[in-house]
Amino acid sequence: MKISVYASTTLTINPDTQPGIPLWQVVPTHDSAGQRLTDFMMLIPRLRSRPPVEIERMSRGIQAILALHKDVVFANLNLKLNLLWVSLRPRQGAISEVAAAIRLSVPEAVLVAHYVKPH
């Protein structure tokens, strides 16, 4: 399932996105004003093995959460990899805010990030 956000109030399923197309070819790198975007991934363990009704409920919940955040411009829910990819306009704390909102609805979702060893 592909979830795409085109404007702050318009959340749609993108019918043009086909399975098997690499995400780097689909994900926008700039918004409509030419500003660079930032992004993050969340792993949702065992998502694809859940009943279809539960997957649908969860994806609709994620859609509703993303629609509330004006900075979100693109999202992709990949059932094969159990990954949610979100692209948004850069703003201090935006990734933490959106990820925390998703975790309230989907507690098992884990933010994927690199580890920086403390000095």
C-alpha positions in Angstrom: 0.0 0.0 0.0 1.3 3.4 -0.9 0.2 6.4 1.1 1.0 9.8 -0.4 0.5 13.3 1.1 0.3 16.0 -1.6 -0.8 18.9 0.6 -1.4 19.5 4.2 -5.1 18.7 3.9 -5.1 16.2 1.1 -4.1 12.6 1.8 -4.5 10.1 -1.0 -3.5 6.7 -2.0 -1.2 7.1 -5.0 -2.6 4.9 -7.8 0.5 5.7 -10.1 2.9 4.1 -7.7 3.5 0.5 -8.8 5.0 -2.3 -6.7 8.7 -3.0 -7.3 9.7 0.6 -8.1 12.6 1.5 -5.9 11.7 4.1 -3.3 14.5 6.4 -4.3 12.7 6.9 -7.6 9.4 7.7 -6.0 10.3 9.8 -2.9 10.3 13.6 -3.5 13.5 15.4 -2.5 12.1 18.9 -2.6 8.7 20.4 -1.9 6.6 22.5 -4.3 8.5 25.6 -3.2 11.9 24.0 -4.0 12.9 23.4 -0.3 14.8 20.2 0.4 12.9 17.6 2.4 14.0 15.4 5.3 12.7 11.9 6.0 12.7 9.0 8.4 11.7 5.4 8.5 9.7 3.4 11.1 9.8 -0.4 11.3 6.5 -2.0 12.2 7.4 -5.6 13.2 5.2 -8.4 11.8 2.9 -5.9 10.0 2.5 -8.0 6.9 1.6 -11.1 8.9 -1.5 -9.5 10.5 -5.0 -10.0 9.2 -6.0 -7.6 6.3 -8.6 -5.9 8.5 -6.0 -5.0 11.1 -3.5 -3.8 8.4 -6.3 -1.6 6.9 -7.2 -0.2 10.4 -3.5 0.6 11.1 -2.9 2.2 7.7 -6.0 4.4 8.1 -4.8 5.4 11.6 -1.4 6.3 10.2 -3.0 8.3 7.4 -5.1 10.2 9.8 -2.0 11.0 12.0 0.0 12.1 9.0 -2.8 14.3 7.7 -2.7 16.3 10.9 0.9 17.3 10.4 1.3 20.1 7.9 5.0 19.3 7.4 4.4 15.8 6.0 4.5 15.8 2.2 5.0 12.1 1.4 4.5 8.7 3.0 5.0 5.1 1.9 3.8 2.1 3.8 5.7 -1.0 2.5 4.0 -4.2 3.7 6.7 -6.4 2.2 9.4 -4.8 4.3 7.2 -3.7 7.2 8.4 -0.2 6.8 6.8 3.3 6.9 8.8 6.0 5.1 7.8 9.6 5.8 9.2 12.7 4.0 8.6 16.1 5.5 9.6 19.7 5.4 12.6 20.3 7.8 11.6 21.9 11.1 13.2 21.5 14.5 11.6 18.6 16.3 9.3 17.6 13.4 10.6 14.0 13.1 10.3 13.4 16.8 6.8 14.9 16.8 5.4 12.8 13.9 7.2 9.6 15.1 5.8 10.0 18.6 2.3 10.6 17.2 2.6 7.4 15.2 3.8 5.4 18.2 0.8 6.5 20.2 -1.4 4.8 17.6 1.0 2.0 16.7 3.1 1.3 19.9 5.2 -1.4 18.2 6.5 1.0 15.6 10.2 1.7 16.0 12.0 4.7 14.6 15.0 3.6 12.5 18.0 5.8 13.1 21.8 5.6 13.1 23.6 5.2 16.3 26.2 7.9 17.2 28.6 6.8 19.9 28.9 9.4 22.7 32.3 11.0 23.0 
